Amino acid sequence: MYQIKDIGLARSGADKIEWVRSYMPVLNAIRAEFERTQPFAGKKISMSIHLEAKTAYLAQVLRAGGAEVHVTGCNPLSTQDDVAAALAAEGFSVFAHHGASAQEYREDLIRTLSCRPDLIIDDGGDFISLLHGECRALGKRLIGGCEETTTGVHRLRARAQAGLLDYPMMDVNDADCKHLFDNRYGTGQSTLDGIMSSTNLIIAGKTVVVAGYGWCGKGFAMRAKGMGALVIVTEVDPVKAMEAAMDGFAVMPMADAAPLGDLFVTLTGCADVIRAEHMERMKDGVLLANSGHFDVEINKADLERLAVESRERKPNIRGYRMLDGRWLNLLAEGRLVNLAAGNGHPAEIMDLSFALQARCLEYLAAHAAPPALAAAGRSSTLAPGVYAVPADIDRAVAEQKLAAMRVSIDRLSPEQQAYLARVD
């Protein structure tokens, strides 16, 4: 069963999936193992994640492990219709299309949960929100799930702290093999890729304002600097601001950066980072881009209110003309520019992140409740809450990746282990 744009696009999508598979050695090894061990036999997995080639390959890996996999997107503009078609042609249940309205996007989420999954992968927290609201009945079989991104983890922790989280959820985002590489190197490269492919403008010589200096902001700032930009960082966290300053970046409030920047990129996970008072001070021709999960970091309502004219200037760029004639240019409707206007993170990076996802789902599946507990209404031996990725999973993924890269490292001798474990 599927609801997609056009099944005729499947060949193009299949080629994309085959391409990225060639550069995901850790996930390839896990797939071979899963084919033997069948950790998800008899289980249903629902995925809400940016639906592009790397995600599709993860879906194939999970099905190789015995799962019945149901797939949707996690952002209306990040779904690649040919990739969705390729999965549908292979018999996956797929509900997603590029450019879905807010209502269509919500309906696709609900359709993907309607299988009553045993496990979920969430990216941004929309599945969890539905499973605690109108779709509560669809979560009765749920063992638990994984959350992919910073924004979703924030939502999970807020729900857990309020005592309103009904399931165990793995915080994949904060695993070392995720945020140190995916958030930093992946976001840094893919955000620049989305901006450059949309604008066809140079980075060197521009003043680039980076809002937020978490791992995503660090990665983007590093790469913008490497391409010749003068980088300004804005922050609300004094520790991160100090880190940015010591990394050699100018640090100032957004109000001070507004008249200086040529390109503004938000990577905070918060709302209203760029507002009317900032837009009123910006140069003619500035570029506004967001790489946070939701399209709330750049206040689009303020842009509309201030503009006397707005129009599409080229694909993925909408211009807003101010009363004084200045044009402010919004990329990808203020949505994730690296996915809405690009191809997302490089395959080698997502090899790490998706290896963690596969291993964490395997971990959750192994903790499914035995029949006696299930009869008592408990779907899992893990209590509801937000769980860190076990250190041995993180370490094993890193070791597999190093082996694939043909990188060797030292090992502690028994004497060194004893020395580190000593009690003085």
Stockholm file with secondary structure:
# STOCKHOLM 1.0

chainA/1-424         MYQIKDIGLARSGADKIEWVRSYMPVLNAIRAEFERTQPFAGKKISMSIHLEAKTAYLAQVLRAGGAEVHVTGCNPLSTQDDVAAALAAEGFSVFAHHGASAQEYREDLIRTLSCRPDLIIDDGGDFISLLHGECRALGKRLIGGCEETTTGVHRLRARAQAGLLDYPMMDVNDADCKHLFDNRYGTGQSTLDGIMSSTNLIIAGKTVVVAGYGWCGKGFAMRAKGMGALVIVTEVDPVKAMEAAMDGFAVMPMADAAPLGDLFVTLTGCADVIRAEHMERMKDGVLLANSGHFDVEINKADLERLAVESRERKPNIRGYRMLDGRWLNLLAEGRLVNLAAGNGHPAEIMDLSFALQARCLEYLAAHAAPPALAAAGRSSTLAPGVYAVPADIDRAVAEQKLAAMRVSIDRLSPEQQAYLARVD
#=GR chainA/1-424 SS CEECSCGGGHHHHHHHHHHHHTTCHHHHHHHHHHHHHCTTTTCEEEEESCCSHHHHHHHHHHHHTTCEEEEECSSTTTCCHHHHHHHHHTTCEEECCTTCCHHHHHHHHHHHHTTCCSEEEESSSHHHHHHTTTTGGGGTTCCEEEECSHHHHHHHHHHHHTTCCCSEEEECTTSHHHIIIIIIIIHHHHHHHHHHHHHCCCCTTCEEEEECCSHHHHHHHHHHHHTTCEEEEECSCHHHHHHHHHTTCEECCHHHHTTTCSEEEECSSCSCSBCHHHHTTCCTTEEEEECSSSTTSBCHHHHHHHEEEEEEEETTEEEEEETTSCEEEEEGGGSBHHHHSSCCSCHHHHHHHHHHHHHHHHHHHHTBCCHHHHHTTCCBSSCSEEEECCHHHHHHHHHHHHHHTTCCCCCCCHHHHHHHTCCC
#=GC SS_cons         CEECSCGGGHHHHHHHHHHHHTTCHHHHHHHHHHHHHCTTTTCEEEEESCCSHHHHHHHHHHHHTTCEEEEECSSTTTCCHHHHHHHHHTTCEEECCTTCCHHHHHHHHHHHHTTCCSEEEESSSHHHHHHTTTTGGGGTTCCEEEECSHHHHHHHHHHHHTTCCCSEEEECTTSHHHIIIIIIIIHHHHHHHHHHHHHCCCCTTCEEEEECCSHHHHHHHHHHHHTTCEEEEECSCHHHHHHHHHTTCEECCHHHHTTTCSEEEECSSCSCSBCHHHHTTCCTTEEEEECSSSTTSBCHHHHHHHEEEEEEEETTEEEEEETTSCEEEEEGGGSBHHHHSSCCSCHHHHHHHHHHHHHHHHHHHHTBCCHHHHHTTCCBSSCSEEEECCHHHHHHHHHHHHHHTTCCCCCCCHHHHHHHTCCC
//
